[in-house]
Amino acid sequence: MLDFRPEQSAFWAQLQTAAPNTPSIGALFEQEPSRVERLTFEAAGLRVDLSKNKVSQEQLELLLQFASQSPLTNHRSAMLKGEPINASEARAVLHPALRDFGNIPSLTDQYRDTVYQQRAQMLAAAEQIRSGEWLGYTGKTITDIVNIGIGGSDLGPKLVYEALREFRSDTLTVHFISNVDGAEIYSLLKTLSPETTLVAIASKTFTTQETLLNAKTALTWLRQGLGLDLVEASSHVVALTASATNAVKYGVAPERVLPFEEWVGGRYSLWSSIGFGIACAIGAEAFNELLQGAHAMDKHFAETPLHSNIPVLMALVGIWHINFMNYPTQAVIPYCERLGLLSAYLQQLDMESNGKSTLRDNTAARTATGPIVWGQTGTNGQHAFFQLMHQGTHTIPVEFIGALQDTLSDTNHHRTLLVNMIAQASALMSGKPAPDAQAYRDYPGDKPSSMILMEKLTPASLGALIALYEHKVFVQGSLWGINSFDQWGVELGKKLTNELLPQDADLSGFDESTQVLMGLLNARL
Ligand code: F6P
């Protein structure tokens, strides 16, 4: 039984009682010996320091008891065994299987064989592109890949592609088109040659409106540029999808459909054939390192006791912030420009997973659930919204992320970058009282933060970082009693768009404002 109502746990009331008496973070450092040592954890090449959060040892113990008396560990095993824990869609949730290299004991051979076969097929296709063996219609090699996809079929691959710039081929460029905003795709296509371009249609369902419209535009461009009618079936098009049937119906040649399974959630799919663009850019070896990094975090999550399990501890600190300290947002600030897309990626991962108010048992949530996730890179953010974090009226927990070495930078830049990160975390926590009669110069401090450090941004450390967040989100969803793997909230907007799209749409059922706006639009478009 995985259903859970957190507020019914005896520990919930104890946590509510304990919260208002929490000492300042500074006081916690004075009261608790070896706080940094006790609250710093290492796994899969990541070092996570949770000591600057406003949670005492006693409170953390209570949170751990709350977690251990919940269905969390059963839920984790159920996920890893491939049980259909995504109940509203009757699906298993097996993205960790995509990172398996033969040592997740609970995976059945059936899953393993499928994963290995699909992985091999995708990596072989990517290697053919990289080696120049994959030729376009006019016999030229492919120099540009246009990945057309949105949400999970865009954000993950795009994040990894940008983050691993150092490891990319310099003879191949991957472009990402997601928004249905035609200005994007038309501007891009103007810069490319159809003879050397491969269009990768990335869509789990192969039904997403934006993706299909962008694909149509790209395929028309290819058709005209190549003078080829059946361009869908040519070597200029691949489909990355869990619906091979839809892709083949669309006209993609069956051998150019790179499949993955229904049990891979869209926002958990970068590890599957959706990662084709990544594999083309960084090659099979580095792609496997990305998977291995994630796998190392999977093993840590699956096997480590809760009290030193990093995704569990980060999730509990988050629950403490959201439910007991009433801090509803979570800022993620990487001090690395190549991780600039991380907050956008995490917005989908976290907010599409845990932005829910109905629980697994189909009843309304009585506690707050998923945080509002946001952020951008430091030091840029310091010159924008950090003012509010230091002196505003909201308390914003921060997750700082940094890499100790950067071979693309130099000591001077990199030391300055990382010292800024450490200084900000210190300033947020310690604050500084205002000089007399200058209250505007008061820094109240007591603002919580965590710090995630890696040695270097590599495929493996990036894989571990992303998997850490996936599991953190899983743990929070489990402890709030949520199904983190569906996304019914996005359906209504899609339905209304489809109703409003025809020029002669019946507007009578819509509110007055919508009718007026549609009137304006219909007069022009
Ligand atoms: O609209 C939400 C969503 O279903 C996401 O969950 C998904 O990642 C995205 O749309 C794209 O879906 P697909 O990969 O099926 O095109």
Boltz pocket constraint, residues with backbone or C-beta under 6 A from the ligand:
constraints:
  - pocket:
      binder: B
      contacts: [[A, 149], [A, 150], [A, 151], [A, 152], [A, 153], [A, 202], [A, 203], [A, 204], [A, 205], [A, 206], [A, 207], [A, 208], [A, 211], [A, 266], [A, 267], [A, 352], [A, 487], [A, 490]]
      max_distance: 6.0
